[in-house]
Amino acid sequence: MYLTPEQSKNLIKVFFESVENDYLEKFNFLTKLLQDDDWSFVIKSHSLIESLVTELIVNKIDTDLKKVVERMPLHGEISKISIAKTYNLIPSEQIKFLIKLSEIRNNIVHKYENINFTFETYLSTLDKNQIKNWKEMLLWEGMETPVKEILKTKIDKSPKEAVWIVLTKFVNHAIVETNLLKGSKIIQNEADKTTVELLKGLNIQATDDFDNL
């Protein structure tokens, strides 16, 4: 595999521009998300998560399978998350978070009376062990200390903001990982083209040298 210095520079530039554009688009969405009521927050977050997980999978496996993957549930025995786990596309700590948010979404989306859902009310229904699991899910081991300290101040007083922070971490991971997957394919294609051109040139040179003997 061979890339010219110019190709390498251009590909790095394209990668960072793509990541930046994705960040700006998703950050605008996430900012508006915080202004929603908790029910809308959960529904929209779930939609964003499904979209990002789908993009991760299809860029890892095959973009032609996008329609098939889109129809799959987010979590379950045969699901987007089960595929993502198989290919190690998402850290296990974040997977726990995605599954929990998906479970909450599934519990509130089909009944009109759940439209007044709030995280405070939801947490009030949990026992001590469930609350412990909830906090561990958000404050996972290995999380950066500054983020963890902010989360500790939000978990009890502003649970939606705490969920938003962890959601943002997943979005950041998904954006970078998806662009790396896209970039690796582009790099491979460009390298293959360059290698073919080099081989053609070597073949011509070898033929000319032979003719001059």
Contacts in CASP RR format, 6 or more apart in sequence:
PFRMAT RR
TARGET T0000
AUTHOR 0000-0000-0000
METHOD contacts of the structure
MODEL  1
MYLTPEQSKNLIKVFFESVENDYLEKFNFLTKLLQDDDWSFVIKSHSLIE
SLVTELIVNKIDTDLKKVVERMPLHGEISKISIAKTYNLIPSEQIKFLIK
LSEIRNNIVHKYENINFTFETYLSTLDKNQIKNWKEMLLWEGMETPVKEI
LKTKIDKSPKEAVWIVLTKFVNHAIVETNLLKGSKIIQNEADKTTVELLK
GLNIQATDDFDNL
1 188 0 8 1.000
1 191 0 8 1.000
1 192 0 8 1.000
1 195 0 8 1.000
2 191 0 8 1.000
2 194 0 8 1.000
2 195 0 8 1.000
2 198 0 8 1.000
3 11 0 8 1.000
3 187 0 8 1.000
3 190 0 8 1.000
3 191 0 8 1.000
3 194 0 8 1.000
4 194 0 8 1.000
7 190 0 8 1.000
7 194 0 8 1.000
11 183 0 8 1.000
11 186 0 8 1.000
11 187 0 8 1.000
11 190 0 8 1.000
14 183 0 8 1.000
14 186 0 8 1.000
15 179 0 8 1.000
15 180 0 8 1.000
15 183 0 8 1.000
18 179 0 8 1.000
18 182 0 8 1.000
19 175 0 8 1.000
19 176 0 8 1.000
19 179 0 8 1.000
22 175 0 8 1.000
22 178 0 8 1.000
22 179 0 8 1.000
23 172 0 8 1.000
23 175 0 8 1.000
26 48 0 8 1.000
26 171 0 8 1.000
26 175 0 8 1.000
29 44 0 8 1.000
29 48 0 8 1.000
30 164 0 8 1.000
30 167 0 8 1.000
30 168 0 8 1.000
30 171 0 8 1.000
33 41 0 8 1.000
33 44 0 8 1.000
33 45 0 8 1.000
33 164 0 8 1.000
34 41 0 8 1.000
34 160 0 8 1.000
34 161 0 8 1.000
34 164 0 8 1.000
36 44 0 8 1.000
37 118 0 8 1.000
38 117 0 8 1.000
38 118 0 8 1.000
38 119 0 8 1.000
38 160 0 8 1.000
39 108 0 8 1.000
39 114 0 8 1.000
39 115 0 8 1.000
39 116 0 8 1.000
39 117 0 8 1.000
41 160 0 8 1.000
41 163 0 8 1.000
41 164 0 8 1.000
42 101 0 8 1.000
42 104 0 8 1.000
42 105 0 8 1.000
42 108 0 8 1.000
42 117 0 8 1.000
43 105 0 8 1.000
43 109 0 8 1.000
45 101 0 8 1.000
45 105 0 8 1.000
45 163 0 8 1.000
45 167 0 8 1.000
46 74 0 8 1.000
46 101 0 8 1.000
46 102 0 8 1.000
46 105 0 8 1.000
48 167 0 8 1.000
48 171 0 8 1.000
49 74 0 8 1.000
49 98 0 8 1.000
49 101 0 8 1.000
49 102 0 8 1.000
49 167 0 8 1.000
49 170 0 8 1.000
50 74 0 8 1.000
50 80 0 8 1.000
52 170 0 8 1.000
52 171 0 8 1.000
52 174 0 8 1.000
52 175 0 8 1.000
52 178 0 8 1.000
53 74 0 8 1.000
53 80 0 8 1.000
53 81 0 8 1.000
53 84 0 8 1.000
53 89 0 8 1.000
53 90 0 8 1.000
53 98 0 8 1.000
53 174 0 8 1.000
54 66 0 8 1.000
54 69 0 8 1.000
54 70 0 8 1.000
54 80 0 8 1.000
55 174 0 8 1.000
55 178 0 8 1.000
56 84 0 8 1.000
56 89 0 8 1.000
56 90 0 8 1.000
56 174 0 8 1.000
56 177 0 8 1.000
56 178 0 8 1.000
56 181 0 8 1.000
57 65 0 8 1.000
57 69 0 8 1.000
57 80 0 8 1.000
57 83 0 8 1.000
57 84 0 8 1.000
57 87 0 8 1.000
57 89 0 8 1.000
58 65 0 8 1.000
58 66 0 8 1.000
58 69 0 8 1.000
59 178 0 8 1.000
59 181 0 8 1.000
59 182 0 8 1.000
59 185 0 8 1.000
60 87 0 8 1.000
60 89 0 8 1.000
60 181 0 8 1.000
61 83 0 8 1.000
61 87 0 8 1.000
69 80 0 8 1.000
69 83 0 8 1.000
72 78 0 8 1.000
72 79 0 8 1.000
72 80 0 8 1.000
72 83 0 8 1.000
73 79 0 8 1.000
73 80 0 8 1.000
74 80 0 8 1.000
74 81 0 8 1.000
74 98 0 8 1.000
74 102 0 8 1.000
75 81 0 8 1.000
75 82 0 8 1.000
75 98 0 8 1.000
75 99 0 8 1.000
75 102 0 8 1.000
75 103 0 8 1.000
76 82 0 8 1.000
81 90 0 8 1.000
81 95 0 8 1.000
81 98 0 8 1.000
81 99 0 8 1.000
84 90 0 8 1.000
84 95 0 8 1.000
85 92 0 8 1.000
85 95 0 8 1.000
89 177 0 8 1.000
90 98 0 8 1.000
90 170 0 8 1.000
90 173 0 8 1.000
90 174 0 8 1.000
90 177 0 8 1.000
91 173 0 8 1.000
93 140 0 8 1.000
93 141 0 8 1.000
93 142 0 8 1.000
93 143 0 8 1.000
94 166 0 8 1.000
94 169 0 8 1.000
94 170 0 8 1.000
94 173 0 8 1.000
96 137 0 8 1.000
96 140 0 8 1.000
97 137 0 8 1.000
97 138 0 8 1.000
97 166 0 8 1.000
97 167 0 8 1.000
97 170 0 8 1.000
98 170 0 8 1.000
100 134 0 8 1.000
100 137 0 8 1.000
101 163 0 8 1.000
101 167 0 8 1.000
104 122 0 8 1.000
107 114 0 8 1.000
108 114 0 8 1.000
108 115 0 8 1.000
108 117 0 8 1.000
118 160 0 8 1.000
119 159 0 8 1.000
119 160 0 8 1.000
119 163 0 8 1.000
120 159 0 8 1.000
123 131 0 8 1.000
123 134 0 8 1.000
123 159 0 8 1.000
126 134 0 8 1.000
135 155 0 8 1.000
138 151 0 8 1.000
138 155 0 8 1.000
138 162 0 8 1.000
138 163 0 8 1.000
138 166 0 8 1.000
139 148 0 8 1.000
139 151 0 8 1.000
139 152 0 8 1.000
139 155 0 8 1.000
143 151 0 8 1.000
147 165 0 8 1.000
147 169 0 8 1.000
150 165 0 8 1.000
151 162 0 8 1.000
151 165 0 8 1.000
151 166 0 8 1.000
154 161 0 8 1.000
154 162 0 8 1.000
154 165 0 8 1.000
155 162 0 8 1.000
END
